[in-house]
Amino acid sequence: MTPSAALGARLLSYFEPRCDELLAAIGLLVTQETPSHDKGRLDAFASLLAGRLEAAGAAVELLPQPEQGNHLLARFVHGNDTQPPALVLCHYDTVWPVGSLATHPFRVEGGRAYGPGIFDMQSSLVLVEAGLRAVRELGILLPRPISVLITSDEEIGSVSSRARIEQEALEAAYVLVMESPLPGGVLKTTRKGIGTFQVESVGRAAHAGVDPERGINAIAEIAHQILAIQALADREAGTTVSVGRVAGGTATNVVPARASLQVDVRAWTEAEASRVAVALARLQPVLPGAQVTVSGGWNRPPLERSATGALFERVRLIGRTVGLELAEGGTGGGSDGNFTGALGVPTLDGLGVPGEGAHADHEQIQVDAIAGRAALLTASWAQL
């Protein structure tokens, strides 16, 4: 048996008997309720996590935030402390409002565990804690320190955490993102970039019945712009452009002086993201006398396989030592891994517990997959 295979067997023997213990910890976290905009609950949850990670052997720093929940940074050394660290990215905010447990209680049925945020991504927080405990209890000497950054605002764009994410990533050897995997436990090696843009048209108001010819209809102008914007989509390249909100006008008998729209743009590559952004910036009015302005931009850059492929191949081999045959895929949704991959830091996403239903009524994880995913994470720390 190779050293890698022996380590994998040790880790499975450690985690499999502890599945009920890990599931209880997941249930504790799920029942706290941590919606992204509730700073009081978020801060309390961050303090709870800090205590648990300190008990697992990490040095923990709370990163205070004036408006969002506090972020948390844990440093863990067990072996070589001279190499750049591994960065593990997590978030603890969820999309679920307080009170969701009344209609979506934490429960275990038929080999599945259910609850608000359990898949995205409270169960991942337990994987990280369990991995740290395993390293200490099994006496595994790591090739580098581990930094764990747990943020409070991923679900709402990571505005307050992005700078710290990028700072930590630039100091790291690689990044593991503990987001939920694709169906079947598939890891994520590509993610679309996400852009949100606003377009406003300005015309001139006039009485719609008495002298409409004196007006410039801003809604008509924004209609022209919608057609031009939708035409920027490229199905072959996988670039989507969707006008999702339109507003304008004050009354039916007034030629509208203002109108606006919001557009969601998603692209697999930086080249496509740039193409659409440039085209939007160059939009011109169609109606004589109308004005058009464009604002907004890319919230998350694309995560391309150039940043993930080599790391995936290494983790895929590690996965075999813990009984997992890992596959890769992509998703149109973004994560904090988009930021780190765009910096050129090796990044791998989707390392959470397999399940389904992120943000949905049936959100769930697969109970018999918990031990294998905990073993995969720990084995990766030990060999990367």
C-alpha positions in Angstrom: 0.0 0.0 0.0 1.4 3.4 -0.9 1.7 6.2 1.7 -1.1 8.1 0.0 -3.4 5.1 0.1 -2.5 4.3 3.7 -3.4 7.9 4.7 -6.7 7.6 2.9 -7.5 4.4 4.8 -6.6 6.0 8.1 -8.8 9.0 7.4 -11.8 6.9 6.4 -11.4 4.8 9.5 -11.3 8.0 11.6 -14.3 9.8 10.0 -16.8 7.0 9.3 -17.4 6.1 13.0 -17.9 9.8 13.7 -20.6 10.4 11.1 -23.4 10.9 13.8 -21.2 13.3 15.6 -20.5 15.3 12.5 -24.2 15.3 11.6 -25.1 16.6 15.1 -22.6 19.5 14.5 -24.2 20.2 11.2 -27.6 20.3 12.8 -26.4 22.8 15.4 -25.1 25.2 12.8 -28.2 24.9 10.6 -30.5 25.7 13.5 -28.8 29.1 14.2 -30.3 30.9 11.1 -27.9 33.4 9.5 -29.5 35.5 6.8 -27.0 37.8 5.1 -28.5 41.1 6.4 -29.0 40.2 10.1 -25.8 41.5 11.6 -26.7 40.4 15.2 -27.3 36.8 14.2 -24.3 36.8 12.0 -21.9 38.1 14.6 -23.2 35.6 17.2 -22.7 32.8 14.7 -19.1 34.0 13.9 -18.3 33.9 17.6 -19.7 30.4 17.9 -17.5 29.3 15.0 -14.5 31.0 16.5 -14.9 29.0 19.7 -15.3 25.7 17.8 -12.2 26.3 15.6 -10.1 27.4 18.6 -11.1 24.1 20.3 -9.9 22.3 17.1 -6.5 23.9 17.5 -6.6 27.0 15.3 -5.6 30.6 16.1 -8.7 32.6 15.3 -9.2 36.3 14.6 -12.6 37.9 14.2 -12.6 40.6 11.5 -15.1 43.3 12.6 -17.4 44.7 9.9 -19.4 47.9 10.5 -22.5 46.8 8.6 -22.2 43.2 7.5 -21.5 40.3 9.8 -18.0 39.9 11.2 -15.7 37.7 9.1 -13.5 35.1 10.7 -9.9 34.1 9.9 -8.4 31.0 11.4 -4.7 30.0 11.1 -3.7 26.4 11.7 -0.1 25.0 11.8 0.7 21.3 12.4 4.0 20.6 10.7 5.9 22.8 8.3 5.2 26.5 8.9 7.7 27.9 6.4 5.7 27.4 3.2 2.8 29.6 1.8 -0.4 28.4 3.4 -3.4 26.6 1.8 -6.4 28.9 1.8 -9.8 27.4 2.5 -12.7 29.7 1.6 -16.1 29.4 3.3 -19.1 31.6 4.0 -21.7 31.3 6.7 -24.5 33.6 5.5 -27.5 32.0 3.9 -30.4 33.2 1.7 -33.0 31.9 4.3 -34.9 34.5 6.4 -35.3 34.0 10.1 -38.2 31.8 10.9 -37.5 29.4 8.0 -36.9 26.6 10.5 -40.6 26.6 11.3 -41.4 25.4 7.8 -38.1 23.8 6.9 -36.8 22.1 10.1 -33.5 20.3 10.4 -34.3 16.6 10.0 -32.7 13.4 8.8 -34.8 11.1 6.6 -33.9 8.3 4.2 -30.2 8.9 4.3 -30.6 12.6 3.7 -30.3 15.6 6.0 -32.5 18.6 5.4 -32.5 22.2 6.6 -32.1 25.8 5.5 -28.5 26.4 4.3 -27.4 22.8 5.0 -26.0 22.3 1.4 -24.9 25.9 0.9 -22.9 25.7 3.0 -23.2 25.1 6.7 -22.2 21.4 6.3 -18.9 22.6 4.8 -18.0 24.4 8.0 -18.2 21.2 9.9 -16.0 19.5 7.3 -13.3 22.1 7.9 -13.5 21.8 11.7 -13.5 18.0 11.6 -10.5 18.1 9.3 -8.5 20.2 11.7 -9.4 17.9 14.6 -8.3 14.9 12.6 -4.9 16.3 11.8 -4.2 16.8 15.4 -5.6 13.6 16.7 -4.0 11.5 14.1 -0.7 13.3 14.3 -0.6 14.2 10.6 2.2 16.6 9.7 1.1 19.1 7.1 3.4 20.4 4.4 2.1 23.9 4.9 -0.1 26.0 7.2 -3.8 26.3 6.6 -5.7 29.6 6.5 -9.5 29.4 6.8 -11.4 32.5 5.8 -15.1 32.4 6.6 -17.1 35.3 5.4 -20.6 36.7 6.1 -21.7 38.2 2.7 -21.0 35.7 -0.1 -24.7 35.4 -0.9 -25.0 39.2 -1.5 -21.9 39.7 -3.6 -19.0 39.6 -1.1 -18.7 43.4 -1.2 -17.1 43.7 2.3 -15.0 40.5 2.0 -13.6 40.6 -1.5 -10.5 42.7 -0.6 -9.5 40.3 2.3 -10.2 37.2 0.1 -7.9 38.5 -2.6 -5.2 39.5 0.0 -5.2 36.0 1.5 -5.2 34.3 -1.9 -2.2 36.2 -3.1 -0.3 34.9 -0.1 -1.5 31.3 -0.5 -0.1 28.3 -2.5 -3.6 27.3 -3.6 -7.3 27.8 -2.7 -10.0 25.3 -1.8 -13.5 26.6 -2.0 -16.0 24.8 0.2 -19.1 25.5 -1.9 -21.5 22.8 -2.6 -20.6 20.4 -5.5 -22.6 19.8 -8.7 -25.0 16.8 -8.8 -23.1 13.6 -8.1 -20.4 15.3 -6.1 -18.8 16.8 -9.1 -16.2 19.5 -8.4 -16.4 22.9 -10.1 -13.5 23.8 -12.3 -15.3 26.6 -14.2 -17.8 29.2 -13.2 -19.3 32.0 -15.2 -18.4 35.6 -14.4 -21.4 37.7 -13.3 -22.1 41.3 -14.3 -25.0 43.6 -13.4 -25.5 46.7 -15.5 -28.0 49.5 -15.4 -29.1 51.5 -18.4 -31.0 54.7 -18.1 -32.7 56.7 -20.9 -33.6 60.4 -20.6 -36.1 62.0 -22.9 -38.5 64.9 -22.5 -41.9 65.0 -20.8 -45.0 66.3 -22.7 -48.7 65.9 -22.6 -49.5 62.7 -24.3 -52.8 64.0 -25.8 -52.2 67.7 -26.3 -48.7 68.0 -27.7 -47.0 64.6 -27.7 -44.7 65.7 -30.6 -42.9 68.0 -28.0 -41.9 64.9 -26.0 -39.1 62.4 -26.3 -40.4 59.0 -25.1 -37.8 57.5 -22.8 -39.6 54.2 -22.6 -39.5 53.9 -26.4 -35.8 54.6 -26.2 -35.2 52.0 -23.6 -37.2 49.5 -25.8 -34.7 50.1 -28.6 -31.8 49.5 -26.1 -33.4 46.3 -24.8 -33.2 44.8 -28.3 -29.6 45.9 -28.8 -28.6 44.5 -25.4 -30.3 41.1 -25.8 -28.5 40.8 -29.1 -25.1 40.8 -27.3 -25.8 37.2 -26.0 -23.8 34.4 -27.7 -25.3 31.0 -27.2 -22.3 29.2 -28.8 -19.9 30.9 -26.3 -22.3 30.4 -23.4 -22.7 34.1 -22.8 -26.1 35.1 -21.5 -27.5 38.6 -21.4 -30.9 39.0 -19.7 -32.8 42.2 -19.1 -34.6 41.4 -15.8 -36.1 44.7 -14.7 -37.6 47.7 -16.6 -39.1 50.8 -15.1 -40.3 54.2 -16.5 -42.9 56.8 -16.8 -45.1 58.7 -14.3 -48.6 58.6 -15.8 -50.3 57.2 -18.9 -51.1 60.7 -20.2 -47.5 61.9 -19.9 -44.8 61.2 -22.5 -42.2 59.6 -20.2 -39.0 61.5 -19.5 -37.1 58.7 -17.9 -36.8 55.0 -18.1 -34.3 52.4 -16.9 -33.4 48.7 -17.0 -31.2 46.3 -15.2 -29.4 43.5 -17.0 -27.7 40.3 -15.8 -24.7 39.2 -17.9 -22.8 35.9 -17.5 -19.8 34.7 -19.4 -17.3 31.7 -19.2 -14.3 33.7 -20.2 -12.7 37.1 -19.5 -12.6 37.7 -23.3 -16.4 37.4 -23.5 -16.9 39.4 -20.3 -14.8 42.2 -21.8 -16.6 42.1 -25.1 -20.0 42.6 -23.5 -18.8 45.3 -21.1 -17.3 47.3 -24.0 -20.4 46.9 -26.1 -22.7 48.1 -23.3 -20.5 51.1 -22.7 -20.8 52.1 -26.3 -24.6 52.0 -26.4 -26.0 55.1 -28.3 -29.5 56.6 -28.3 -31.8 55.8 -31.2 -34.4 58.6 -30.9 -33.3 62.1 -31.7 -32.7 64.1 -28.5 -32.7 61.1 -26.2 -29.8 60.4 -23.9 -28.5 57.0 -22.7 -26.2 56.3 -19.8 -24.7 52.9 -18.6 -23.5 52.1 -15.2 -22.6 48.9 -13.2 -20.1 46.3 -14.1 -18.7 42.8 -13.3 -19.3 41.7 -9.8 -17.3 38.4 -10.2 -14.8 37.6 -13.0 -15.0 34.2 -14.7 -13.3 31.2 -13.1 -11.5 29.6 -16.0 -10.0 26.1 -16.1 -6.5 27.6 -16.6 -6.7 28.4 -12.8 -8.3 25.1 -11.7 -7.3 22.3 -14.0 -3.9 21.3 -12.6 -5.2 21.4 -9.0 -8.2 19.3 -9.9 -6.0 16.6 -11.4 -4.0 16.4 -8.2 -7.1 16.3 -6.0 -8.7 13.7 -8.3 -5.8 11.3 -7.6 -6.1 12.1 -3.9 -9.8 11.3 -4.1 -9.1 7.8 -5.2 -7.3 7.1 -2.0 -10.5 7.8 0.0 -12.7 5.8 -2.4 -13.9 8.8 -4.5 -13.8 8.9 -8.3 -14.1 12.7 -8.8 -15.3 14.4 -11.9 -15.3 18.1 -12.9 -17.9 20.5 -14.3 -19.0 24.1 -14.5 -21.8 26.3 -13.4 -23.4 29.6 -14.3 -23.4 30.7 -10.7 -20.4 32.5 -9.1 -18.5 32.1 -5.8 -15.5 33.6 -4.1 -13.4 31.2 -6.1 -14.0 33.5 -9.1 -11.9 36.2 -7.4 -9.0 33.9 -6.5 -8.9 32.2 -9.8 -8.9 35.5 -11.7 -5.7 36.4 -9.7 -4.0 33.3 -11.1 -3.9 31.5 -7.8 -4.6 27.7 -8.3 -8.3 27.3 -7.2 -10.7 24.4 -6.8 -14.3 24.7 -6.0 -17.3 22.5 -5.0 -15.6 20.6 -2.1 -18.7 20.6 0.1 -20.9 17.6 1.0 -22.9 16.2 -2.0 -26.6 17.0 -2.0 -29.0 19.2 -3.9 -31.5 22.0 -3.6 -29.3 25.0 -2.8 -31.6 27.9 -1.9 -34.6 25.7 -2.5 -37.3 24.1 -0.3 -35.8 20.6 -0.6 -32.2 21.7 0.3 -30.4 18.6 1.5 -27.1 16.7 1.9 -26.3 13.0 1.5 -25.4 11.7 4.9 -23.3 8.8 3.8 -21.1 11.2 1.8 -20.0 13.3 4.8 -17.1 11.0 5.9 -15.7 10.7 2.4 -15.7 14.5 1.8 -14.1 15.1 5.2 -11.4 12.6 4.3 -10.9 14.1 0.9 -10.4 17.6 2.4 -7.9 16.4 5.1 -6.0 14.2 2.6 -5.7 17.2 0.3 -4.2 19.3 3.0 -1.7 16.6 3.8 -0.5 16.1 0.2 -0.8 19.5 -1.6 
